[in-house]
């Protein structure tokens, strides 16, 4: 239990104790009044001998009445103060929780940004690999098949070290795939045309070897309809930054398991997971990863756009969110980290 939640719990406990004790005071004063009334009656029966006792009994009754009035005032004043304290405490709890969730959301998107920054570096330098260059420059020569095989072997070696990728493709200017790093698993890829694919056309449009394109999450039919984050750039003559494009290198980040590790890895208490949902959403606020696996590539999440990092509340949830800050030369793609937590009564 956090300190603000502890304040609420204590205020409710104080209120309960106060109600109980005031009830006891009222019960005692009722009993005292009854005794005082009985004493007054008995003193009246005793005549002159009981007059002094009757005066004392009257005073006792008056004091009892005053105590009753004070108890009533205390009930009203204390109840109001405790209610206000509880309301302020609940507001503070939501503020603390909201800021905490916003911080967690920022951490989630920063982790993804750093991960994808590495992908942006990979695609640019692998596009200068000699085996990739040879496969494209020898494409119309007698040794084209051998060069393509060598490129496949080279890509396979890369994939052996970088297990976060589903596949790497070398694509000719005509849009046909001439080499893949997983020829055993995706043998149908070689010879397939990706000429109409947005990532291919955009990659050919890059102006230098320093540029690359990064796509939103989508399923790739040629890779078994698995979810991928695609990075691509033009392969340039001689591997030079401003050489003429001779093809395209496309690399396919294995999105689902990598993203799941991030959204399921936020640091919250084990008991809070049942009421917490961690998400990554794209610039269109479409869910692209979810800790509970629900709504991926289908659900839309409402997010404010007036702040880069913040939180908002409804009657049932508190939602923290953070816009991608980018990392190094990776500017981000307008994605958000989002953490949604259901509200629960504070014990």
N, C-alpha and C positions, 0 to 999 in steps of 0.2 A: 504494500500500500504506500503510495506517495505521500509526502508531507501535506499537500493540500487535501488529499482524500482523508488523511488522518484528522485534519482539522474538522472536516464535515462529520466524520464519525464521532469525534469527541463532542462536538456541538449537539449532536443528536442524543448522545449519552447524557450530557449535562441536562438537556431538556427533559429526558425521561426521569432522571433522578429528581429534578426540581418538581415535576408533576407529582411524583410519588410522595415526596416529603411534604409538599403543600397539602396534598390530600390527607396525610397523617395529621398535619396541624389542624386542618378543618375538623377532622374527626375528634381530636382532643378538645377543641374549643366547643364543639357541640355537646360533648360529654360534660365539660365544665359548666356550660350554661344550664344544663339539666340539673346538675348538682346545686348550682346557685339558686335556681328556681325552687328546688325542693327545700333548700335551707331557708329561703325567704318565707315559704309557706309554713314551715315548722316554727320559725321565729314568731310569726303572727299568731300561731296557736298558743305560744308560750306567754303572750301578753307582754307586760312591761319587762319581764325577765329576759325576754328574747329580742328586745329592741336592738341592743348593741350587736348581737350576732346577725340580725337582719341587715344592719347597715353594712357590715363586712361582706355579707353575701351579695348585696347590691353592687358593691365595688368590684367584687370578683366577676359578676355578670358583665359589668361595664368593660372591664379589662378584656374579657373573653370576646365581647363584641368588637373591640378595637383590634384585637389580634385577627379576628375573622376578616375585617375590612382590609387590614394590611396584607393578609394572605390573598385576598381577591385582587388587590392592586398588583401584588407580586406576580400573580398568575398572568395578568394581562401584559405587564411590562416585560417580564422575563420571556414570555412566549413570543412577543414581537421581536425582541432582541435576538433570540435564538433563531427564529425564522429568517431574519435578515442575515445573520451569520451563516446560516446554511446556504442561502441563495448566493451570497458573496463567495463562499467556499466552492460551491458547484461551478460558479463562473470561473473562478481561478483554476479549478481542476481542468475545465475545458480548454482554457488558455494554455496551461502547461502541457496538456496532452496534445493540443493542436500544434504547438511549436515543436514538440518532440516528434510528431508525425511528419511535419514539414522537414525537419532535420534528417529524418530517416529517408524520406523521399529524395532529398538532395544527395544523400549518400548512394542511393540506388542508381540514380541517373549518372552520377560521377563514375561509378564502377563500370557502367556500360560504356560511357564515353572513353575511358582509358582503354578498355578492351577493343573498341572499334578504332581507336587511334592506331593501334598496332596493326589492324587489318589494312588501314589506309597506307601504312608504310610497306607492309608486305607486298601489296599489289604493285606498287611502283617499282620496287627494286627487283621483284621476280620478273617483271616485264623486260628487264635488261639481261636476263639469264641467257647465256650463249646457246643453250639447247633450244630455248623458245625462239630466239632469233633465227637459228639455223632451220628450224622446222618451217618457218614462214618464208625465209628467203630462198629455200630450196624446193618450195612447194611444186613448181613446174619443171623441176629437173629430174633426171633419172634416179637420183638417190633420195627422192622425196619420201618414199615409204620408210626408208631406214632412218632418215632424220626425224620423221614423225614418231617412230618407235623410240628413238633416243629421247625425244621430248617427253613422251609418256613415262619413260623410266625415270627421267629427272623429276617430273612432277610427283611421281609416286614416292621418290626419296624425300621430297619436301613434305608430303603428307604424312610420311612416317614420323617426322619430327614435330609437325604441327597438327595435333589431333583435333583441333577445333573446326576443321574444314570438312565439308562433305565432299567437295571435289574442286579441281582447278582445270580450267579449259583454255586451250589456245585456239583462237578462231581466226579464220582468214578474212580478207576484206569482203568476200562474198557472203559472209555470215555462216559458213560451214565450219563445224568443229573439226579440227585436225588432230588434236591431242587431248587426252584426259589423264588425270592422275590415278583414276580408279577404273582402268579398262576391264578388270575382272568383274567388278560390281556393276558398273554402268557401261557395258560394252556397246550398247545401242546409241550412246552419245556421239561417238565418232561418226562423222558424216551427216549428223543432224544439222538442220538450219536454224539459226537463232537471229536471222537477218531482221526479223520484225520485232525482236525483243527491245524494249526501251533501253535497257542497260547497254546493249551492244551499240545502238545508234548514238547514245549519249557519250559512250567511251570513245567512239571514233571522232566525236566532236571536240574532244579535249585539245587544248592548244599546245601543250608541251608535256614532257615526261614528268613534270612536277605536279600535274593535275590528275585527278581521278574522279570517279563518280561513286556515290553510295546510294543504294536504293532502300526504300521502306521494305518491311518484311512482307514476303509473299511466298506462295507455294510454287515450287519448280517442278513441272510435269516430268521433265527428263531426269529428275533426281527422285523419282518415286513420290511426287507431290509432298515432299518434305519442306518444312519452313526454312527459308534461307534469308540471310542478309547478304546481298550481292555487292561486291566491290569490283570495279573494272577500270581499265585504262588502256589507251592505245599502245601497242608495241611499235616502236619506232626504229627506222633503219639504223643499223650500227649501234643500237642501244643509246643513241644520243638524245639529249633532252629535247632538241628541236628538229630531230630527224623526221622524215616523212612517215606517216602511219603505214605499217605493212600488215597489221592485224590487230587483234584485241586479246588481252588476257582477262578472263573473268574468274574470280575466286568466290566460293560460296561458303560463307560462315554457317556452321551448323547451329542455327539459331535456337531451336527449342531447348535442348539440354543446357546450353550455355546460359541462356536467359533465365531458365528455371533455377539454376544454381544461384543466380543473383537475387531474384525475387523471394526465394525461400531462405536466403541467408541473412536477412536483416536481423539485427540484434534486439529482440524483444523477449520478454519472459515467456516461458513455455506455456503457462496458463493463459496468456493473452492471445496466442495464435488462433484459438477457436473463435475469437471475435475480430480478427485482423485479416485484411486482404491487401497484399502488396502487388502493384501493377506497374507495367511499363506501357505507355500509350504513345502513339505517333502524333505527328503534327495535326492530324485530323481528329485527334482524341479517340482513335480506334485502339482497343486493347490489343497489344502485341505480345504480352506475356502476363501471366497471372499466377500467383502463388497457389491458388486453388484449382488452376487449370481451366476455369470457366470463361467463356466469352471470347476466347482468343481469335482475333481477326474478324470478329462479328460484333462485339459489344462496343458501344460508344459511351464515353464517360464525360459528364459535364464538368468543365473546369473554368474558373475565372481566368481572364487573360490580362487583368490589370497589373498583376505582380508576377515576377519570375519565381518567387518562392513564397509560399503562404499556406493558409489552411482556411477551411470554412466548415460550418456546422449546420446540421439539420436536427430535427427532433430525435432522430435515431442514430446518426453517425457523426463522426468528426473525420474530415479528409484533409490530409497534408499533401502538398504537391510541390514539385520543383521542375522548372524548365532546364533543359540541357545547357550547361555552361560551355560545353566543348572542352577539348583538351589538346594543347600544343597546336599542331597544324590541322587537327580535326575540329571543324567548327560546330559539329553537332547537326542534327537533322530536324530540329524542332520537336524532339521527343520530350516526354515528361516521365519523371518518377512519381508514383502516386501510392499513398498508404491510407487505407480506409479502415477505421475502427468503429465497431458498434458501441454505442453507449450502454453502460450497465449501471444498475443501482449500486451506490457505494455502501458497503456493509457498515 
